Amino acid sequence: MGPTKKSEKLKRLVTVQRHMERMAESDLAVTAKRREENAASMATVMEAIGSLEPVHRLFAQNYADRFDRLSNSDKQLASLQYGQEIKLLRERAKGDRLEENMKDARLHEDREADDNAIYDLVDLQFATTASSKVHE
């Protein structure tokens, strides 16, 4: 069966939430890499447009169209990256909140176990005293 204590259940949730956070980080890293590659392509196209070589002048319109597509792609990737950054922050906040709840639950369980141990000692002390009087 699964864990019975609240802190153990929350620990499992924290583990899952941290995994979700790592997945969001990975998605964000992929998007950032795609933006870098897109920016490099845009720089290459701009160099070709500004080139004075006759071959490049023949394809100036094609380069302009290509730059427009790359620019639109960059806007889409920037929007996607922003959304992924928000998601990462949300996942991290959820994980931190769950971890804090887990620590609180563990403290509460430890305190309850200590209280029960003290109650058991008190019960044992009174039970021992009562049984010793019976034997006399």
C-alpha positions in Angstrom: 0.0 0.0 0.0 0.9 3.7 -0.2 2.3 5.8 2.6 0.0 6.3 5.6 1.5 9.5 7.1 0.6 12.9 5.7 4.3 13.9 5.5 5.1 10.8 3.4 2.2 11.5 1.0 3.4 15.1 0.7 7.0 13.9 0.1 5.8 11.9 -2.9 3.9 14.9 -4.2 7.0 17.1 -3.8 9.0 14.6 -5.8 6.4 14.6 -8.6 6.2 18.4 -8.5 10.0 18.8 -8.7 9.9 16.4 -11.7 7.3 18.7 -13.3 9.6 21.7 -12.6 12.5 19.9 -14.3 10.3 19.2 -17.3 9.3 22.9 -17.5 13.0 23.9 -17.3 13.8 21.5 -20.1 11.1 22.9 -22.3 12.3 26.4 -21.6 15.9 25.4 -22.5 14.7 24.0 -25.8 12.8 27.1 -26.6 15.8 29.3 -25.7 18.0 27.3 -27.9 15.6 27.6 -30.8 15.5 31.3 -30.3 19.3 31.5 -30.4 19.4 29.5 -33.6 16.7 31.7 -35.1 18.7 34.8 -34.2 21.8 33.4 -35.8 19.8 32.7 -39.0 18.4 36.3 -38.9 22.0 37.7 -38.6 23.1 35.5 -41.6 20.2 36.7 -43.7 20.9 40.4 -42.7 24.6 39.9 -43.8 23.4 38.5 -47.1 21.0 41.4 -47.7 23.7 44.0 -46.9 26.3 42.3 -49.0 27.6 44.0 -52.1 28.2 40.8 -54.0 26.2 40.5 -57.2 24.9 37.0 -56.4 23.3 38.2 -53.2 21.7 41.2 -54.9 19.8 38.8 -57.2 18.2 37.1 -54.2 17.5 40.3 -52.2 13.7 39.8 -52.3 14.0 36.1 -51.2 16.3 37.2 -48.3 13.7 39.8 -47.3 11.0 37.2 -47.3 13.1 34.8 -45.3 14.0 37.5 -42.8 10.2 38.3 -42.4 9.5 34.7 -41.7 12.3 34.5 -39.2 11.1 37.6 -37.5 7.6 36.2 -37.2 9.1 33.0 -35.9 11.1 34.9 -33.3 8.0 36.7 -32.1 6.2 33.3 -31.7 9.2 31.8 -29.9 9.4 34.9 -27.6 5.7 34.5 -26.7 6.2 30.7 -26.1 9.3 31.4 -24.0 7.4 33.9 -21.8 4.6 31.4 -21.2 7.1 28.7 -20.3 8.9 31.0 -17.9 5.6 31.7 -16.2 4.8 28.0 -16.1 8.3 27.3 -14.6 7.7 29.9 -11.9 4.3 28.4 -11.1 5.6 24.9 -10.9 8.5 26.0 -8.6 6.1 27.9 -6.3 3.9 24.8 -6.1 6.9 22.6 -5.2 8.1 25.1 -2.6 4.6 25.3 -1.1 4.3 21.5 -1.0 7.7 21.1 0.5 6.8 23.6 3.3 3.6 21.7 4.0 5.5 18.5 4.1 8.0 19.9 6.7 5.1 21.2 8.8 3.3 17.9 8.6 6.6 16.1 9.7 7.0 18.5 12.6 3.4 17.9 13.7 3.9 14.1 13.4 7.1 14.2 15.4 5.5 16.4 18.1 2.5 14.0 18.2 4.9 11.0 18.5 6.8 12.7 21.3 3.5 13.5 23.1 2.4 9.9 22.8 5.7 8.6 24.1 5.4 10.9 27.1 1.8 9.7 27.7 3.0 6.1 27.4 5.7 6.8 30.0 3.2 8.4 32.3 0.7 5.6 31.9 3.6 3.1 32.5 4.6 4.9 35.6 1.2 4.9 37.1 0.5 1.4 36.0 3.7 0.2 37.7 2.9 2.1 40.9 -0.6 0.6 41.0 0.6 -2.9 40.3 3.2 -2.7 42.9 0.6 -1.7 45.5 -1.5 -4.7 44.5 1.4 -7.0 45.1 2.0 -5.7 48.6 
